[in-house]
Amino acid sequence: MSPPSSASKSYVDAYSPQEVTEIMVGVGMHKKQQHLDVIIAKSFLAGVFLSFSGLMTLFVGGGTPGLEANYPAARAMLQAFFYPIGLVFIVLTGAELVTSNMMVFTITCLQRKATLLDLAKSWTISWLGNLAGSFFVGFILCYWAGILGKDPYMSYTIEFTNMHLTNLTFRQIFLRAIAANWLVCLAVFMSTSAKDIFSKIVAIFLPVWLFVTVGYEHIVANMFLVQMGMYYGAPLSVGEYIWKGMIPVTLGNIVGGGGFVGAVFWYLYLYRHSEGSSIGGVVVDSIMESGANDEYEKRFKCRCHHHNFFAKSGRARADEEEMYFQNVSGANTPHELPVLHGQSPAPSIGLSATAKTNSSGEIPKEKPANHMN
């Protein structure tokens, strides 16, 4: 396939959907190789961060009772406005959120770069780590600290639990959970396409604000919000919480994040583009023909380093991309992204990536592989 002409190139400063899907494969390949203690610590932090935003949601909702009587939609929008803060913390610090891992490992497994055992390990450990972080914030930093222990905050916390679990059926909770993680994974996916911090925050903010405003169900959000209602006397037993607050929400989140985002985007941008078409990124067949099984990891690291390089214009970046791809990969398609000036910023979806550079901050030239590993 001949390289696109300079006149046909797009210099929009964001990765295409196909490139983001390819990045997700690299993310999954890296995540499956992380040490257990790293996964546990990152998962704990994700539970903590999302619980902080949940606390803000309860605090704002409980402190605005007048809005509920006269402007219920305004109150819902106001309290939901602060909830995306937690996901911003998670994305920018590289913490492990189980619901985004549902998308990442679905894509990686469908691309045959991870096994079902890798998927089960990631989902299980991050789920338990998120739960531990949620309980730490909920019981120690909120309940023992007395943050919500007085009205109107305490009564609203109980009301919130009743509204989201006690008064709903299993089917309703399951369907709401599908939509919740559909939007959360869409937020993570779109934030990965952005190359600057502000754009990442906006991409996270809009879908999450939407899902919290309308009352969809997210498993890690419920780990904090529901337990707070139970501490203050919501009519919900531990068994009912597991049956209505964990099982249907987890299953629905898997369908929403793994199915409607992970599987659909894999089909659209990797499977259907494996015959040689391209939307701004290196297609899968050219990667496999190069004979380098670590090509996803290499390209992913390059893009991670490129995420936070703001100084150059879009056209200058594009020129460097073309030079890098031709020098390193020996290819004719100028779509690879370089590591610039030896930087190693933490990428925005849950891992730390580094790339080797020489003393001048450039990547040494590599010979393209000639065989399949």
N, C-alpha and C positions, 0 to 999 in steps of 0.2 A: 504494500500500500504506500503510495507516494506521500511525502510529508505535505501538510497543508501549506499553502502560500501565506506569506506574511499578511496579505490583504484579508485573508479569511480567518486569521487568528482572533480569538477573543481574549481581551485583557481584563476581564472582570476579575477583581481581586478576591476570588473565592474558588474553592475546589468544586468540580462538577459532581453531580450525584454518583456517577460511576467511580470517580476518584475517591469519594468518601467511602463508598462500599468497599473498594479495594483497601483503603486504610483500615476499615473495620476487620478485614481478614488479618492484617498485620497486627492489630490490637489483640485479637483472639489468640494468634500464635504466640505473642509475648506473654499474655496473661496465663496461658496454660503452663508456662515455664517458670512462673514466679514461685518462690519458696512459700511454704505454708504460713510461716510467721508474718510474711509480708502481706499475704492475702487477708489474714485475720486482722492485722492492724489497720489496713486500708478499709476493710469492711466495717470495722468498729467506728472509724472516723466518719464514714458515710452515714451511719445511723445517727451519730452525734449531730452532724451538720444538718440533716433533714429534720431532726427533732428540734433544733433551735428555731428553724423557720416555722415548725408546727406550733411551738410555744408562742411565737409572735402572732400567728393566726388566731389562737385562742385568746390571747391578750387583747388584740384589737376587736375581735368579735364580741368578747364579754364587756368591753368598755364602751360599746356603742349600742345600748339597748333601744334608744330612741329611733335609730334607723330601722331596726327590725319591724317596728310597728307601722311606720309610715313609708319607708323605702327599703323593703327587704332585698331587692336586687342591688341597691347601692351598698348595703352592708356586706353582702356576699362578695361583691367586687372589691371592696376595701380590704376585707380581711384576707382575701386571696391574693391581693397585690403583693404581699410580703412573702408568700410561700416560695416563689422561685429563688429566693436568696439561698436556700439550702442547696439546691441543685447547682447554682453558680459556684458555691464553695466546693462541691464535689468535683465538678468538671475542672475547675482551675487548679485544684490540689491533687488531682489524680486518684481520688478515693474510689472504692469499689462499691457500686450500687447494684444490688442484685437485679433490679428491673432493667437497667441498661445492659447488664450482662446477658439477659435473655435475648436481646437483639444481637449483640456481638457474637455470642457463641452459636446462635442459629446460623448466622451468615458464615462463620468459620467452618462449622461442621458441614454445611451444604456445599462449601467449596472444597471439602475433604482435606482441610488443613488442621482439623482437630477431630477427636473422637467423641462419641457419646459419653465416655467416661470422663473426658476433660470437661464436657458440658455439665455433667452431674456434679463433679467436684466443685466447679466454679459456682454454680447456682446454690449448692448446699452450704458451702462455707460462707459465701457472701450473704446469704439469707440469715444464717445464724449470727454472723458478725454484725449485720445491720440491726438485728434484734437486740444484741447485747448493748450496742451503742444507744439504742432507743431507750432501753431500760435504765441505763446509766444516767441519761439526761432526765428521764421522766421521774424516776424514784429519788435520785440523789440531788440533782440540781434544780428540780421543780417541786416535787412533793415534800421532801425534807426541808427544802429552802423556803417553803411556804409561798411560792410565787403566785399560785392560783387558789390559795386557801381561803379567800374571802369573796363574798359576793360584790359585784355581779359576775366575777370571773369563774367562781366555783360552780354556780348554777348554770352558767353557759356551757362550761365544760361537760357537765352531765347532759345537758340538752343536746350538745353536739354529738355525743356518743349515741344517744337515743335516735337522733335523726339519721345517723349514718349506718347503724347496725340494728338496733333493737326493733325499729319499726319497718325494717325491710325484709324481704324474702331472700332465700338463697339465690334464686334466679336473678332477681334485681341486682344483688350485689355482684354476682358473676358478670353480668352484662356491663355494669358500670366499671368494673375492673378492666374489661377489655379496652374500653375507650380511654381510661386513665393512662395505661401504659403505652397505648398507641401514641398519645400526645407526648408523654415523657420521652419515649425513644425518638420520636420525631424531633423533639427539642435537642437531644444529644446529637442526633444525626446532623441537624442543621448547624449546630454550634461547631461541629467538626469541620464543616465546609468553610467556616470563617477563618480569616488569617489575622484578625486583631481582636483584642479583648472586648472592646465595646460591641462589636458585631456578635461575638459569642454570647454576651449577656443578653442582647436583644433576642437572639435566636432561642435562648433558653426561656426567657421571660414570657413570651407570648403564648406558647402552647401550655405551659404550666399554669399561668394565670387563668387560662380558659378552663382547664380541667378542675381546678380547685373551686372556681366560681360556681360552676354548674353542679358540683357535688359528686364527681366520679370517685372511684375507690382505688387507692394505691396501697400496696401491702406495707411498705416501709413507713408511709405516712400514718397508717392505722396502728402500726406498732407503738407509736408514741401517743397519738390522739386518743385512741380507745383506752389504753391503759390509764391515762390521766382521768378519764371519766369513771373508770372502775375504782380508782383510788378514792374518789370523792362520792361514791355511792350510786353510780349508775346501775340499774337493774339488769346486770349482765354477769353471768357466772363465767368461770374460766373455760368450762366446756363449751358454753355458747359462744364465747369469744373465738375459740379454736374453730368451731363449726361454721360460724358466720363471718368471723373477722379475719381468718387466716386461710382456710381451704379455698373458698370461692374466690377470694381476692387474688391469691397466688396463682390459681389456675387461669383466671381471667387475665391477669397481667402477662402470663406466658403467651396466651393467645394473641393479645394485643401487641406486645413487644416483639415476641419471637415470630408470630405468624404474619400479622398485618404490616409490620415494618421490616423485620429481618428477612423472612422468606420472600416477601413481595419484592423488596429492593434487590435481593440477591438474584431473583429471577429476571428482573428488568435490566439490571446494570452489569451483571456478571454472566449469568447463563445465556441470556438472549444476545449478549454482545461478544460471545466467545467465538463467533465466526469471522471476526476481523473488523467489525465496525467500531467506531470510537466516538465518545462524547467528551473529548478533551483529556483523556487519560490513556495510559498504556493498557491495551486490551489483554485479556487473560491468555489468549493463544500465543501472543508474542512473548509473554513471560515464560510460558512452559517451553517454547521452542528454544529459549536461551539456555536451557539446561540447568538453571540455578533455582533450586527449591527454596532458597532463602531470599528470592527476589522480592517477595511481598514484604519481608522484614526489612530489607535494604531500602526499598522505596518508602516504606512507612516511616523509618527513622529519618530519611531525608525530608519528608514532608513535615515531621514533627519539629525538626530544627528550623524549617522554613516558616512555621506558623507565626512566630513572634518577631520576624524580621520586618520592621515597619519602614525603614529609612528609604528604601528604593521605590521607584515608581513601578507601576504594573508592567510597563514595557521593558524596563531594565531587568525586572525579575524574569520576564519571558525570555529575554536574550540569554540570561544565565542558565535558565532551564534547558534551553536548546544546546548550549555549549556543554553543560554537564552530562546530559543524556548521550550525546555523541561521543564524548571522551570516555565515559565510564562504561557504558553498555554497548558501544559499538553499533548502535541502532540508527536508523534514519528518521525515527519519529521523535520530534523534539518535545516530549511531554514530561520528562523526569524532573524532579525538583531537587535543588542542591542543598547541601549543608553549608551555611554561610559563616565565614569567619570563625569556625571552630566552636560555634555555639552549641549548647545542649540544653535548651529550655525544656521543662516538663511539658509533654503534650497534654491535651485537654480531655482525654477520655480514659484515664486510668492507668498509666504506666510511665516509667522514665526510660527514655531511649537515648543512646549515645552513639556517635559514629566516630571512627578513627580519622584524625587529620594529621597532616605533617606540621612542621614548625611554622610554616607560613599560613596556616589555617585553611589549607586546601585539602581536598580529598585526593589521595594518590590514585593514579590511574590503575584500573583493574582490567585484566583480560577477560573478555566474555567467555562463559563456559561453553564447551563444545559437546557436552553429553548430558543425558538425563541422569540425575542421581536417584 
